[in-house]
């Protein structure tokens, strides 16, 4: 039987039996690379030392008669014939299959690592973003200053600003804007109302006293205070 006839018969018999390449691999223990090379007629891809043995195994599994003459003796086969005995002594047939298996596994590992590398990069990006967001939120909203610092003698609260460096300030008392302008370094300004709200261009430029008691620094950084609200029993800061 010629090579082309044998290849055709092998393919047809496998399909007639309704077997997939994977099922053949499982039953014969031959590597998918070997099965595909045999069926595609690309026998030169298989080491000639093991080609006949693989063909015998496959044909025996499909119950096809195998003739030695079916294996064409190409130039590469002739050249390697003299070295067959040495190869058999130094390396078992399984080495060839294991080599192909190793190549396939390395390709699979490469795909696996590529996928998880992308996943890892995305995870790190999201994690850093989350940390930044949490930090931003913590620094953007100053915690409420304990009300015990405020000890008003009446319903009205007196707030004093001691200016450490030039800054722009807006002042509202009981909801009305009463001052908007630059306060110079060294100035001391006071306001009194039931409720006061301030906007300060630089929170680090102002020392704030409420009813004669000095508050903790609004911020140690040179950054604006969006809202400083002070009323009887309550002080809050939003940066």
C-alpha positions in Angstrom: 0.0 0.0 0.0 1.4 3.4 -1.0 1.8 6.2 1.5 -1.1 8.3 0.1 -3.4 5.3 0.2 -2.4 4.5 3.8 -3.0 8.1 4.9 -6.4 8.2 3.3 -7.4 4.9 4.8 -6.3 6.0 8.3 -8.3 9.2 8.1 -11.4 7.5 6.7 -11.2 4.7 9.3 -10.9 7.1 12.2 -13.8 9.1 11.0 -15.9 6.0 10.3 -15.3 4.9 13.9 -16.4 8.4 15.0 -13.2 9.0 16.9 -11.7 12.5 17.5 -8.0 13.2 17.6 -8.2 13.5 21.4 -9.9 10.1 21.7 -7.2 8.5 19.6 -4.5 10.2 21.8 -6.1 8.8 24.9 -6.3 5.3 23.6 -3.0 5.0 21.8 -1.0 7.3 24.1 0.5 8.9 21.0 1.0 12.6 21.1 -1.4 14.8 19.1 1.5 16.1 17.1 2.3 12.6 16.0 -1.3 11.8 15.1 -1.8 15.0 13.1 1.5 14.6 11.3 0.6 11.1 10.2 -2.9 12.0 9.0 -1.6 15.2 7.2 1.1 13.2 5.4 3.8 15.3 6.9 5.9 12.3 8.1 9.1 14.2 7.7 8.2 16.1 10.9 8.5 12.8 12.8 11.9 11.4 13.7 12.4 8.6 11.2 13.7 6.4 14.1 10.2 6.3 15.5 8.0 6.7 12.5 7.5 3.0 11.7 6.7 2.3 15.4 4.1 5.1 15.6 2.5 4.0 12.3 2.3 0.4 13.6 0.6 1.5 16.8 -1.9 3.7 15.0 -2.7 1.2 12.3 -3.0 -1.6 14.9 -5.5 0.5 16.9 -7.6 1.2 13.8 -7.2 -2.5 12.7 -5.6 -1.5 9.4 -2.9 -3.7 7.8 0.4 -2.0 7.9 3.1 -2.7 5.4 6.7 -1.6 5.9 6.9 -0.5 2.2 4.3 2.2 3.0 7.0 4.3 4.7 8.8 6.2 1.9 12.5 6.4 2.3 13.3 10.0 1.8 16.9 11.3 1.8 16.6 12.3 5.4 15.5 8.8 6.3 18.4 7.2 4.4 20.9 9.5 6.1 19.7 8.8 9.5 19.5 5.0 9.0 23.1 4.5 10.0 22.6 6.4 13.2 19.5 4.6 14.3 21.3 2.1 16.5 23.2 4.8 18.3 20.1 6.9 18.9 18.2 3.8 20.2 21.0 3.2 22.7 21.3 6.8 23.9 17.7 8.0 23.9 14.4 6.0 24.3 11.5 6.7 21.9 9.6 8.4 24.7 12.1 11.3 24.7 10.8 12.5 21.3 7.2 12.5 22.5 8.1 14.2 25.8 9.9 16.9 23.9 6.8 17.7 21.9 4.6 17.6 25.0 7.0 20.0 26.7 6.8 22.4 23.8 3.0 22.3 24.0 3.0 22.8 27.8 5.3 25.7 27.5 3.0 27.3 25.0 0.0 26.8 27.4 2.0 28.2 30.3 2.9 31.2 28.2 -0.7 31.9 27.5 -1.6 31.3 31.1 1.1 33.7 32.4 0.1 36.3 29.7 -3.5 36.3 30.9 -2.7 36.5 34.6 0.0 39.2 34.0 -2.7 41.4 32.4 -5.1 40.5 35.3 -2.3 41.4 37.8 -1.6 44.8 36.2 -5.3 45.7 36.2 -5.6 44.6 39.8 -2.6 46.7 40.9 -4.0 49.7 39.0 -7.4 49.3 40.7 -5.8 48.8 44.1 -3.6 51.9 43.8 -6.7 53.9 42.6 -8.7 52.6 45.6 -5.9 53.5 48.1 -5.6 57.0 46.5 -9.4 57.5 46.7 -9.5 56.5 50.4 -6.5 58.7 51.2 -8.1 61.6 49.2 -11.4 61.2 51.1 -9.6 61.1 54.4 -7.6 64.3 53.6 -10.5 66.1 51.9 -12.8 66.0 55.0 -11.3 67.2 58.2 -12.9 65.4 61.1 -15.3 67.3 63.3 -13.5 69.2 66.0 -14.7 68.2 69.5 -17.5 70.5 70.6 -16.0 70.6 74.1 -13.5 73.2 72.8 -16.4 75.5 72.3 -17.7 77.0 75.6 -20.0 79.9 74.6 -21.4 82.2 77.3 -24.5 82.8 75.2 -26.1 81.6 72.0 -23.6 83.6 70.0 -20.1 82.4 69.2 -17.0 84.6 68.9 -14.4 83.6 66.3 -11.0 85.2 66.1 -8.5 84.9 63.2 -4.8 85.5 63.8 -3.2 85.8 60.4 0.2 84.2 60.0 0.6 85.0 56.3 -1.5 86.8 53.7 -4.6 85.0 52.6 -8.0 85.6 51.1 -11.0 85.0 53.3 -14.8 85.0 52.9 -17.0 85.3 56.0 -20.7 84.6 56.5 -22.6 85.2 59.7 -26.0 83.7 60.1 -26.0 83.0 56.3 -25.1 86.5 55.2 -21.8 87.3 53.5 -20.3 90.1 55.6 -16.7 90.1 54.5 -14.7 89.1 51.4 -11.1 90.2 51.0 -7.4 89.7 51.8 -6.2 89.6 55.4 -2.6 90.6 55.8 0.0 88.8 58.0 -0.1 90.0 61.6 -3.8 91.0 61.5 -6.3 89.9 64.1 -10.0 89.9 63.2 -13.0 88.8 65.2 -16.6 88.0 64.3 -19.6 87.1 66.5 -22.8 85.4 65.5 -25.0 82.4 66.2 -23.5 80.6 63.2 -20.4 81.6 61.2 -18.9 80.1 58.0 -15.6 80.8 56.5 -13.8 80.2 53.2 -10.0 80.5 53.4 -7.6 80.4 50.5 -4.8 79.0 52.7 -5.8 77.1 55.9 -2.2 77.0 57.2 -2.1 80.8 57.2 -4.7 81.2 60.0 -4.8 80.4 63.7 -8.4 80.2 64.8 -9.8 80.9 68.3 -13.4 80.1 69.3 -14.5 81.9 72.5 -10.9 82.5 73.4 -9.9 78.8 72.9 -7.3 78.0 70.2 -8.4 75.3 67.8 -6.0 72.6 66.3 -4.4 73.7 63.0 -7.0 73.5 60.2 -4.3 72.1 57.9 -0.5 71.9 58.0 -0.3 72.2 54.2 -0.8 75.3 52.1 -4.2 74.4 50.8 -7.7 76.0 50.8 -10.4 75.4 53.4 -13.7 75.1 51.5 -15.8 75.5 54.5 -15.2 76.2 58.2 -18.6 76.1 60.0 -18.8 77.2 63.6 -21.9 77.4 65.8 -22.8 76.7 69.5 -21.5 73.2 70.2 -20.4 72.3 66.7 -17.3 72.9 64.6 -16.6 71.2 61.2 -14.0 71.7 58.5 -14.2 70.7 54.8 -10.9 71.0 52.8 
